[in-house]
Amino acid sequence: MANTIKSSAVTKAVIPAAGLGTRFLPATKAMPKEMLPIVDKPAIQYVVEEAVSAGLDDVLIITGRNKGNLMNHFDGVPELEDTLKHKGDAARLDKVNRVTGLADVHFLRQGRPLGLGHAVACARQHVGRESFAVLLGDDLIDERDPLLDRMIAEHDARGASVIALMEVPKNSIHLYGCAAVETTEDRDVVRVTGLVEKPSAEDAPSSLAVIGRYVLRPEIFDVLDVIEPGRGGEIQLTDALNLLAEGHGDDPVYGVIFRGRRYDTGDRADWIKANVLLAIDHPELGAELEEWILEFAEALGANRGTSLNNNSLLSSFR
């Protein structure tokens, strides 16, 4: 598998967003799960903003059926803009205009839902023979704990594909792809030697889970072309990366261990937690919401016959 580019600037981001969102039914019956709000912005906007903050302003969103709202969100809305302008509502007008001009956003429809690897493969023509980032819409990375910048820096320095890893309890590793690794001179960077998709706790090679950020060399497309369907009968990105990690490509695979705040918005309970945690630090909502949460926590503790230190309760999550 020839690699025609040894190093290149990463300027493009790919965001797979073709999933059905079945865990959120009936809310997602007519609305893409990526449009579910986190406080006052849809989840997809946080992901695009993260890409832009890392210098990636060419964004390709891979969509599926019934995803028109995604395209509408990043389009201009002249009638809304005119109404806000006529009302003199400059603050909201600025928010609307900011979304429209956030990035050079493109859309490509994945004709059949054949897995994450297939969705990434759909980006080949847009990406070309350049390295690129993949950001999964279910994973929100707190903007106060930047991850993608570090991954791009490691990609440039090592000439390798880079994946994001996070330590999780062993009894949760079956929910993730899991990495076998070797240490490097940097405690937060590892050499990936193998990947297993959703192993049992007994079979997991480590407690390092793959989370939804990747910076990939273009040879990943060559591998995706030839691998067979894996778990669930789908083309798995993990399987393609495993081949590269095992040395079946031209470049190695490294992992950056993320120790910051991450929100899994693909899970209903975690989606609710993300709304609360991000709302607490919202400049317009935080003070009111924090006071209410403290009162609620005290009442909840009283009902359960326990004593809660509410200030510690909040600070432990920040």
URLINGI-V519474 format. One record per backbone hydrogen bond with DSSP energy under -1.0 kcal/mol. CO is the residue of the C=O (numbers start at 1). NH is the residue of the N-H. If there is no record, write none. Layout:
# URLINGI-V519474
((CO;NH) (CO;NH))
This chain:
# URLINGI-V519474
((11;58) (12;133) (13;60) (14;135) (15;62) (21;24) (22;25) (24;27) (26;29) (32;35) (33;36) (34;44) (36;43) (38;40) (38;41) (41;38) (42;45) (42;46) (43;47) (44;48) (45;49) (46;50) (47;51) (48;52) (49;53) (50;54) (51;56) (52;55) (57;104) (58;13) (59;106) (60;15) (61;108) (62;17) (63;110) (67;70) (68;72) (69;73) (70;74) (72;75) (77;81) (78;82) (79;83) (80;84) (81;85) (82;86) (83;87) (84;89) (88;90) (89;93) (90;94) (91;95) (92;96) (93;97) (94;98) (95;99) (96;100) (97;101) (99;102) (103;105) (104;59) (106;61) (108;63) (112;114) (114;235) (115;119) (116;120) (117;121) (118;122) (120;123) (121;124) (123;127) (124;128) (132;216) (133;14) (134;214) (136;139) (138;265) (140;263) (142;145) (147;151) (148;152) (149;153) (150;154) (151;155) (152;156) (153;157) (154;158) (155;159) (161;254) (162;215) (163;256) (164;211) (165;258) (166;209) (169;172) (172;175) (173;176) (176;198) (177;210) (178;196) (180;193) (180;194) (182;191) (186;189) (188;257) (190;255) (191;182) (194;180) (196;178) (200;204) (207;168) (208;179) (209;166) (211;213) (212;136) (213;164) (214;134) (215;162) (216;132) (217;220) (218;221) (219;223) (220;224) (221;225) (223;226) (223;227) (230;233) (231;234) (234;230) (235;117) (236;240) (237;241) (238;242) (239;243) (240;244) (241;245) (242;246) (243;248) (244;247) (252;161) (253;192) (254;163) (255;190) (256;165) (261;142) (263;140) (263;265) (264;267) (267;271) (268;272) (269;273) (270;274) (271;275) (272;276) (273;277) (274;278) (275;279) (276;280) (279;282) (282;286) (285;289) (286;290) (287;291) (288;292) (289;293) (290;294) (291;295) (292;296) (293;297) (294;298) (295;299) (296;300) (297;301) (298;302) (299;303) (300;304) (301;306) (308;310) (309;313) (310;314) (311;315) (312;316) (314;317) (315;318))
